[in-house]
Structures are given as structure tokens and as C-alpha cells.
């Protein structure tokens, strides 16, 4: 069930998607288009709720830790507070209690569009409210007005060697924006800790606004010989401006970008990019430094490169079976992959136990806009063949596809073929979730993260040989 507040103007629409909304409604959100003022009203209530909860349950256990969990990447350990999203093993990600299909229906859309605006999702992540169209539009305009890069960052980007990986350029540019941090300045001047969130909010809004400009500049410099990216248009939404600066003017691609930036935005707090941003932020590093650290985690092949690996594998598969493939030919290649000790990229997930809803919504987009694309047809056929094979193998807890199985295919279709750039787009999207949480982490006064570690020798002594 979705536990969220909605505005009166959107109540009927949301009830169609989630009939329980009227029962679960906790009050109507403000109609103000000023996100900061809306947040300012919510924070004291949330602080009080958590104070009361901790007073009553502060000593209550929420889980156990096994030796295997410690050696297994802390997988399954319940040890973080993450307000913006929760990952359900069966239903997938829920943004403030709302599933992806619910978000697709309830969140505001661009005029004539059918996919949710990332601005609307950010409002939801920060406030817990489904925004009005006016509130989402106000965010679009505010981000456009905050988007200009300082001169030293422009110079830095334009002087980076084109052979430098796009993610290295991205992380470096975000780090360099630290010179503009209002939080760092306020902290050095002794601002009271109750005001930390206000400056983190300002930095986060500025950073989100500037990310498409940085990302588009990197794309143009690396792949388009540095040709100009054009100007931000105050009348366009965040995704539309990003697409224009990249050099893409296909309305369908802009719709895909809105969907992509929405569904990749947040995946609870335990993944590498989210946890890293949270961890570094807990030391009171400003949002620029914190998010740059998260980007460096996202650049790791086990986190942000999965959709590239899927494309490489699909091209190998296509080369062998051709476009007029048979099911038997697919099965033969898949078994060959598995028997060689490799995995089928894009299948399985650390938490999910069913098909990733982020995969499903991309599949629906493809069925609507590119049903006859050869690569999509191959992906669709693999979707039918792989899960039964992995189930037969018996070693995989989740034989179903995840988000990475599909995203690269869609980007390829619309002409964005530079795979090394895909993680940059992922990073632009992920900023929405991790920075929304960073604002709340400072608003709630969450302390510096400092878990206890043990050596193998200590564990052996403690638990016995």
C-alpha cells in the first residue's frame, strides 16, 4: 500500500491508480510551488515523529547479523535509515510508498507526453507528496535558472582530454563545483546545526540543475568535437533541456529520457552510489563532494556498467544467431555462456525476486515506440528463454531481468550509441534520490556513520573454532 500525501487537485487521478489512497491519506499538501517552504513545514513534524518512535523503540532489535553477511558485502543487514525509497523483493522499488506504475500514472507529465517528469518525482521524494503540475513546472523553471556553470568549471571541462573516461570528467567537474557550496561556507561561519539542511538543500538544488549541463558538455567534448551545446531554455523541462544540449531533438527520445531519469533515480540506500553519498555526507562533506564520491562508486563495473555489458553480450548473441533467430539457437548460446562460467548479464538482482518493474516499463515503452527494432526483438526473445534456463540451473535466486537488460537497447535505437557515456546518464538520474535523502539526513540530524568492524581472528575467538 502507498503511504503518501497528495494534493486535492490530484486526488481523483491517484485514486484511480491506487484506490486505497483515500483511506491512507494523511492530510492535503500545501499548494505552494516553493519546495523549500513546503519542506520547512514538514521537517518539525517528522523530527517529532522520529523522537517519539526512538523513545519507545530505541532498544528494539530490527534484525540479526551472521558471519556470512559480514563476509558477503553486508548483504541483507538492516543498518541504514533511507526515507525516499524502499525496495520490495516482490514488487520492486517504491518511491515514498508508490510503485513505478503508480508514479507513471500519478506524477505530472510534459504537455502531450505520457511519461512522468523527473521534477515531479523529486518533489515526491523530498516531500512525500504527489505534486501538482504547477509545482513540477516551478521546479523545471527553478532548475533552469540555477543551471549556469561557474567559469572555472567550464574551463576545466573544455580542457579535459577527450580520451579521459566520461565518468572521470563527471566526477571531477562535480567536485570542482565545491567552490560554490553554500553549506561549506555556512559551516565555516558557524551556522547552527538545525540550519544545516537549508544549505544542503540550496547546494542540492544547484547541483541537480547543473548536472545536465555538465553531462552534455562532456558528451559534446568527448564525442562531438566540442561543438556547442546551446543554451538552457526556461520554458523546457529538465529532461528536454538535457536532450537539446546533447543534440537530440526527437520528442520520443525526450520521453525516453524522462522515463530513464525517473526510474534510475533511487533504489533505497544500500547500493554503492547511494550508500557512498550518504556515508561521505555524514561527515558533513557538502553535497558536491558527497555526490562526487557516489559517482566514483557508480563508475565501478559491478555497479554502473551493467547495461554496457548487456549490450556487448547481446551483440555477440546477435552475431551468432542473426536477426532470424530460433529459440533453439538462443538456448544454445545461453547455455554456452553459463557453461563457460559466465553469467547472463542483466538477469538477477541482489534483492529483487521477480521481474524488475523498471525493466517492465522500458519494455512497454519499446512495445509502443519500437516494436520492430531487431535488437528489441532479441531482448524480448531472451526474456522468454533465460528465466526457465536459470531456474533449471538451480543456482540463481532471481532468474528474472533487471533494469539493465533494457536501457541500453533503447538508447541505441535513438542514436545514443556511445556506451561509455551511459553511466553519466545514470549518475544524472541517481542525483535525484541521493540528494533528496541527503537533505533529510541533515534535517533529521543523522550522525556520522561509524559501524564496528572485526578481524577474522577476533571472530574466531568470539565464536569458537
N, C-alpha and C positions, 0 to 999 in steps of 0.2 A: 504493500500500500504506500501511496505517496504522501508523505507528511510535508506539506508546503503551504505557504500563504499565496494567495493570488489576488489580483486587483478585481474590483467589482465588474469592470468592463470586459474582463476575460473569463469570468466565472462560468458562463454558459458554455463557452467553447471548451474549456478544460473539463467540465463535467461530461461532455460527450466522449472524451478520451478516457477519463478516469472518473466513473460515476461516484466513487467514494469521496471525491473532493469536497462535496458539501458537508459530509459528516466530519471530515478531518480538518476542515477549515479552522485556523486558529486566529482569525481576525483579518481584516482587509488591510492591505499595504497602503502606504501613502501614495498619492498620485503625483508627488513631486518628481520632476525629471532630474533633480540633483542627487546623484547617487551617494555622495558623501553625507548629505544631510539625512537621507533615509537611513544610512548605516549608523549615523550618530544616534539616532533614536533607538536602534536595535541593540547596540552594544551593552548598555547598562542592564537591560533585561536578561541578556544572555549571560553576562557576568554573574548576576544574582542567581540564575538558574543553576549554573555550574557550582557556585559556592554552596548552595543548598544540597546539591547532589553529592558533592565531595564530603560535606559534613555528615551526611547519612551513610555514604558507601565508600568513604575513603580507604578503609581497610579491607574491602571486599575483593576477593580474588576473581580475576576475569579469565584466567587460563593457566596452563602449566607449560613448562619448558623441558624438552627432552634433550638428551645428548645429541641425537640425530638432528634436531633443529639447530643446535649450535654449530655443528659441522656442515649443515646443509643450507648455509646462507640465511639463517634465521627465518626460513620459510615457515609460515603458519604461526609465528609468535605474535601475540596481540600486545603491541607495545607502543603504539602511536595514537594520538588523537588527530583525526583528519575530518574536518567538518563538511567539506564541499562535495565529497562523493564517497560512496561505499560500493564495493564490488561483490555482487551476489554470485555464488558459484553456478547457479542455475539460470538466473535472469540477466546476468551481466551487470554493467555499470549503471548506477543510479545517481544522477546529479541532484543533490538535495531531495532525494526521495523519488525523483522522476526517472523513468526508463527512457531510453533513446526514442522509441516510438511515441511516447507521451511528449517528449521535448519537440519532436518533429511536428506534432500536431499543435501544441500549445504555444510555442515560442513565436515571437513576431518574425515576419518574413519580409524580404525586399518586395517592392511593388512588382507584381507579376511573377514573383518567384514562388517556389514550393519548398525550399529548404530553409531551416532556421538560421537566423542571423547569429553569429558568434557573440555579438554585442548583447543579445538577449540572454544567451547562456551565461555570460559573465555576470550580468545583473542577477540572474538566478543563483549562481554560485556564491556571490558576495552577500546577497540579502536573504536568500531562501524564497523570494517572491518571483512569480511569473510576471515579467514586466509588460507594460502596455507598449503599443507601437511608438508612442511619443517618447517613452523612456528609452527604448532601444535606439531610436533616431537621435535622441540627445547624446547618447554615448558615441554614436558614429561621428557626430559633429565635433564633440569634445576631443575625441582621439585624433581627428583630422587637424584640429587646431593645435594639438600638442606634438605633432609628428616631426617637426623640423629638427634636423640633427645639428649639433654644435660643429663649428668649422673644423676642429681638430679631429673629430671622428670621421668626417667626410674625407679629409686629407689622408688620414690613416687608411681608410678603406681603399681609396684610389691609389695608394702606394703599395698595397699588399701585392706580392707576386701572384699571378693568376694560377700558378701551379700549387699554391697553398690550398689545402683542403677547405671547402666552403665552411665546414663546422669550426675549423680553427679560426677562420676570419670572423665568423659569427660570434664566437666566444670572446675573442679579443676586442671586438667593437663594443660588445655589451659591457665588458669590463671597463673599457675606456670611458663609457658614459658615467662611471662612478664619480667623475669630476663634477657632475651636475646634481649629485644626490642631496636632496633637502633633508633626508634623515641623518646622513653623516654630519651635515653642518649643524643641525639642531642638537644632535647628541654631543658634539664637541662644545656646544654652548651651554650644555647642562639642562636640556629640556626634561621635564618631569616624565617618568616612565608611563604615566597614564595617557600621555600625549603621543607616545611612540607611534601608535597605529596611524595617526593623522599624516605623519610624514612618510611612513611606509606606503600609505595609500597614494600620496602625491607621486612618489617615485614609481610605484607600480603602474599608475595610470600613464605617466610619461613614458615608461619603458614599453608598455603594450602598444602605445601609439606609435613609437619609433621603430618597433621591430619589423614591420613590413618594409619600411624604407631601407633599413639596414639589409634585410634579406634580399630585396630586389636589387639593391646596389651590388651586392655580392654576386648575384646571378648575372647581371649585365656585365660586370667586370670580368668574370670568370669565363662566361660562355658567349658573350655578345660584343667582345672587343671594347667594352667600356662605353658603349653608346648610351645616351641619356635615358633616364628613367621617367621623365615627365614630372609634373607637379601633383601634389595631393589635391583632390577636389573635395571641398567641404560638403558637397551635396551627394557624395557617394559614400557607401558604407565601407567598413574596414576591409572586407574581402574584395570588394570591387576595386578599391584603390590599389590593393596589393596586386591584383591581376593586371591592372592597367600598367603599373610600374614594371611588372615582369615582361610586359609586351604582348599580353594575351587579351583579345577583345571579344572572344566568343562568349555570349551570355550563358551557354551551357557550362563552359569551363568555370565561369564565375559562380554558378550554382554549385558546381562540384567543390569549389574552394570553400564556399560557406559550409557545406556539409563536412568536408575534411577538417576544417579548423574547429568545428563544433565537436565532432566525435573523438578527436585526438586530444582534447583539452585537458582531461583529468582522468585518472584511473586509480583512485584512492592514494594513500600516502606511502605505501611500501616499495613502489618501483624506484629504480635508481635515480631518475631525474627529479622526481617529487621528493624523495627522502633526502637527497643531497641538498636541494634548495632549502628544505626545512631545517636540516642539520646546520648548514652554514648560516642561515638566518637566525638560528637560535643563539649564535654567538654575537648577535646584533650587528653582523655584517649587513650592509644596506642591500636593497633588492637587486641592484645591478650586479654586485659581487656574488650574491646568493644565487641568482638565476644563471650567471655565467658558469658557476660551479656545476649547476644542474645540467647545463648544456654540455659540459665536458663529460658528464656521466652518460648523457644521451648519445654522445658520439661513439661510445663503446659498441663493438659489434654485437654483443649479447643483448643490447637494449634498442638502439635506434636504427640498426642496419637490416632488420629482418625483411622489410619489404623489398630491399635490393636483392637479398639472397633468394627470395621467392621468384623475382623476375629472371634472375640468372638460371635458376633451376627450370623455370617454365620454358625459357628459350632452348635449353638443352633438350627438354622433352619434345618441344615442337620440331626441333631439328631432326629428331629420330622418328617421330610418328607422323609429321606433316600436318596439314590442315584437314585432311580427310581421314582422321584417325579412327581407330576402332577401340572399343572398350578393352579388348584383349591386349592391344598394343599398349594402352595406358597402364594396365595392370602389370604387364611385363616390365616396363620401365620403373614403376614404383617399387616393385619387389626387388629389382636390381639395385635401386637406391638404398633400400633398407638392408639388404644382404651385404652391401659394401660397408656397413657400419655407419652410414649417414642417416640423417632424419629427413623427412619430407618438410621443407621449410613452410612456415605459415600454418602449421597444424599443431594443436595442443596449446595449453596455457597453464601457467603456474597455479592459477586459482579457478578459472572457468571450467565447468564440466559439461557445457553444451555449446552449440554454435554461438560464437561471439556476435551479439546484436550489431556491433559496428561492422562486421562482415556482411550481415544480412541487409543493412540499409544501403551499403555500397552495391551489393548485388541487385537490389531493387532499382537503384539509380541506373545501373548498367542495362537492366532489362528494359527500362523506359527509354534510354537515350542511345544505347549502342548494342542492341541485341544481336546484331550480325557480325560484330567485330571478332575476328578469328581468335585473338588472344583471350577475349572474354569467354568465347565458346569453350576454349580449352580449360579455363578456370572452372567453368560450370560443370564440365565433364569430370574434372579431377575431384570436385566436390562430391560427386556421386560415388566415385570409386575409392577414394582414400580412406574415409571413415570405416567401412567394413574391413578393409585390409588391416588397418591399425588395431581394430577390435579383435580380429583373428590372431594378430601377433600377441596380444595379451599383455603387453608391457607398458601401454600408454593409458593413463587415467582419463585423458580427454582426447578422443580421436577427431575432434571437430575443428573447423578452420577458425583462425583468429583474424583480427583486423588487417594484419599484414598480408594475408592471402590475396587481398583485392586492390588495395590502394594504388600500388604501382601500375597495375594494368590500366586503371582509369586515367592516371596521369600520362601514361604513354600514349593512350588513344588521342588525347587532346594536344599532343605535341610537346609536352614537357618530359623530355626523354633522358635528361642528364641525371642519372641515378645518384651520383654523389651529392646532389642538391636536396634530395628528398628529406634527409634528416633535418635540414634547415627549416623546411616547412613544418615538420613535426615539432620542432622547437618553437616556432612562432605560435603554434596552436597550444602547446603544453604550458606556455606562459599564463594563459587564462586561468588554469586550475591552480597552479602552484603559487601564483601571486595573489589570487583570491584567498587562498589559505594563509599565505604569509601575513596578509593584513589582519586576519582573525587571530593568528598566533600572537601577534603583538597586542592586539586588542584584549586578548584573554590573559596576557602576561605569562605565556608559556615559557618555562626556563630553558637554559642551555641544556642541550641533550648530552647525557653522560651515563651510558649504560655500563654495567660491570662486566669485565672480561676475565676469563680464567684460562690458565695454561692447561695443556693436556696432562701434565704431571699433577697439577692441582686437582683436576677432575678425577684422575685415577686414585689419588689419595682420598678424595672426598667420597667417592662412590665404591671404592674397592676394585681390586684387580679382576 
